[in-house]
Amino acid sequence: MAFLSIIRRWALREHLSIREIARRTKLSRNTIRKYLRSGAVELEFKVAERPSKLDPFAAKLSGWLKTEAGKSRKQRRTS
């Protein structure tokens, strides 16, 4: 993410204070401090695995699509 590299550049190369970086980015000083201390190059967000609402019907839907694939073009349902 380019945003983190901008924060690191301002802090390390241009020697801006955390307060000034927070003012420019509209982020809190605690967030800026956390980003600088972590030493990470990119931000990573953890996304939990969530089951789809269609999972219980997946077998039935795939069966329908296979039968539709054998039909002629005008008789086929595509949605």
C-alpha positions in Angstrom: 0.0 0.0 0.0 1.5 3.3 -1.0 0.0 5.1 2.0 2.3 3.3 4.4 5.3 4.1 2.3 4.4 7.8 2.3 4.1 7.8 6.1 7.5 6.1 6.4 9.1 8.5 4.0 7.9 11.6 5.8 9.1 10.2 9.1 12.5 8.8 8.1 13.6 11.0 5.2 11.9 14.3 5.8 12.1 14.0 9.6 8.5 15.2 10.1 7.0 14.7 13.6 4.3 12.2 14.2 1.9 15.1 15.0 2.6 16.7 11.6 2.1 13.3 9.8 -1.1 12.8 11.6 -2.3 16.3 10.6 -1.5 15.7 7.0 -3.0 12.2 6.8 -6.0 12.8 9.1 -5.0 9.6 11.0 -4.6 9.5 14.8 -1.1 9.8 16.3 -1.4 6.4 17.8 -2.1 4.9 14.4 1.0 6.6 12.9 3.1 5.5 15.8 1.9 1.9 15.4 2.7 1.9 11.6 6.2 3.3 12.2 7.0 0.8 15.0 5.7 -2.2 13.1 8.3 -2.0 10.4 5.8 -3.5 7.9 6.1 -2.6 4.3 2.4 -3.4 3.5 -0.7 -3.4 5.6 -2.4 -6.7 6.0 -6.0 -7.2 6.9 -7.2 -10.5 8.3 -10.4 -11.7 6.7 -12.2 -14.5 8.4 -13.5 -17.4 6.4 -17.2 -17.0 6.0 -19.5 -19.6 4.5 -21.6 -18.6 1.6 -25.4 -18.6 1.9 -25.5 -20.7 -1.3 -23.3 -23.5 0.1 -26.2 -25.8 1.1 -27.5 -25.5 -2.5 -24.2 -25.8 -4.4 -24.7 -29.4 -5.6 -28.2 -28.7 -6.8 -27.2 -25.5 -8.6 -24.2 -27.1 -10.3 -26.5 -30.0 -11.5 -28.9 -27.5 -13.0 -26.1 -25.7 -14.8 -24.8 -29.0 -16.2 -28.2 -29.9 -17.6 -28.6 -26.4 -19.0 -25.3 -26.6 -20.8 -26.6 -29.5 -22.9 -29.6 -27.5 -24.2 -29.6 -25.4 -27.4 -28.6 -21.8 -27.1 -32.1 -20.4 -27.2 -33.4 -22.8 -24.6 -30.6 -22.2 -22.2 -30.9 -20.2 -18.9 -27.8 -18.2 -18.4 -28.3 -16.2 -15.2 
